[in-house]
Each structure stands twice: as C-alpha cells, then as structure tokens.
Amino acid sequence: MIKVYDANNSIEANLLKNILEQEGITVFINGEYLQGGIGELPAIGLISILVEEQDTRNAKKIIQEWEQGKYSLDTE
C-alpha cells in the first residue's frame, strides 16, 4: 500500500477514508490509535492514509478536491 495523505487526527482520516471508499478505493488508516500516546509521541505525523498502488493517482486527485472544498457536509 502507498501513503497518500498525512491526517491531522483520526476524525479527518476517517472522513477522507469514507470519501475515498465511496469512490471505490480501498483505504487503510495507519497509526490511528497512536493518538493516545501524545505526550510520549510527537503530536503530528502519526496518522496516514494508505491505498493500493493502482488507486494512488485517483486517491490523490480526490484528496486534492477535498482540500479545495469540493466535498462538504452540506446536504443542499
């Protein structure tokens, strides 16, 4: 699997995971449970999103669109 994104926290990682899975991409979140060690571990760079190699390009495109605000929680 290839790392495509470093999430700030597990909420952000799971939001992106759901978006990517809706687009048919298999996602693995690495380091999600390491946040409990903050204080003992660095506070950033713990959680990353990994996808299969063949999905890397599409996943990065979707993440870029998400960062630009294409995806929203609004239902309208």
C-alpha positions as a Python dict, from the first residue, in 0.01 Angstrom:
ca = {
    (1, 'M'): (0, 0, 0),
    (2, 'I'): (109, 356, -72),
    (3, 'K'): (77, 652, 164),
    (4, 'V'): (-126, 930, 1),
    (5, 'Y'): (-202, 1161, 294),
    (6, 'D'): (-95, 1251, 648),
    (7, 'A'): (-404, 1331, 852),
    (8, 'N'): (-410, 1575, 1144),
    (9, 'N'): (-629, 1346, 1354),
    (10, 'S'): (-842, 1033, 1336),
    (11, 'I'): (-1158, 1230, 1256),
    (12, 'E'): (-1002, 1379, 944),
    (13, 'A'): (-859, 1039, 848),
    (14, 'N'): (-1196, 869, 877),
    (15, 'L'): (-1373, 1145, 682),
    (16, 'L'): (-1127, 1101, 398),
    (17, 'K'): (-1149, 724, 426),
    (18, 'N'): (-1525, 741, 379),
    (19, 'I'): (-1495, 975, 80),
    (20, 'L'): (-1237, 751, -86),
    (21, 'E'): (-1437, 436, -17),
    (22, 'Q'): (-1745, 597, -175),
    (23, 'E'): (-1533, 634, -488),
    (24, 'G'): (-1447, 263, -481),
    (25, 'I'): (-1099, 291, -331),
    (26, 'T'): (-985, 51, -59),
    (27, 'V'): (-831, 251, 226),
    (28, 'F'): (-622, 163, 531),
    (29, 'I'): (-560, 412, 812),
    (30, 'N'): (-217, 366, 968),
    (31, 'G'): (-142, 491, 1319),
    (32, 'E'): (-499, 581, 1411),
    (33, 'Y'): (-465, 455, 1767),
    (34, 'L'): (-128, 621, 1831),
    (35, 'Q'): (-301, 948, 1926),
    (36, 'G'): (-347, 807, 2274),
    (37, 'G'): (30, 828, 2316),
    (38, 'I'): (52, 1204, 2260),
    (39, 'G'): (286, 1338, 2522),
    (40, 'E'): (501, 1031, 2479),
    (41, 'L'): (498, 1055, 2097),
    (42, 'P'): (513, 1352, 1860),
    (43, 'A'): (171, 1517, 1823),
    (44, 'I'): (171, 1526, 1443),
    (45, 'G'): (252, 1287, 1162),
    (46, 'L'): (109, 984, 1338),
    (47, 'I'): (-189, 906, 1116),
    (48, 'S'): (-162, 834, 747),
    (49, 'I'): (-395, 713, 475),
    (50, 'L'): (-278, 428, 256),
    (51, 'V'): (-428, 295, -67),
    (52, 'E'): (-344, 23, -316),
    (53, 'E'): (-77, 124, -567),
    (54, 'Q'): (-319, 121, -862),
    (55, 'D'): (-551, 366, -677),
    (56, 'T'): (-280, 618, -586),
    (57, 'R'): (-343, 867, -867),
    (58, 'N'): (-722, 869, -824),
    (59, 'A'): (-694, 893, -445),
    (60, 'K'): (-457, 1192, -465),
    (61, 'K'): (-696, 1365, -707),
    (62, 'I'): (-991, 1311, -471),
    (63, 'I'): (-788, 1432, -171),
    (64, 'Q'): (-686, 1744, -363),
    (65, 'E'): (-1052, 1813, -445),
    (66, 'W'): (-1142, 1759, -79),
    (67, 'E'): (-873, 2010, 29),
    (68, 'Q'): (-1018, 2262, -219),
    (69, 'G'): (-1363, 2224, -63),
    (70, 'K'): (-1537, 2014, -326),
    (71, 'Y'): (-1667, 1774, -63),
    (72, 'S'): (-1892, 1919, 203),
    (73, 'L'): (-2120, 1807, 484),
    (74, 'D'): (-2400, 2026, 342),
    (75, 'T'): (-2690, 1827, 205),
    (76, 'E'): (-2810, 2101, -31),
}
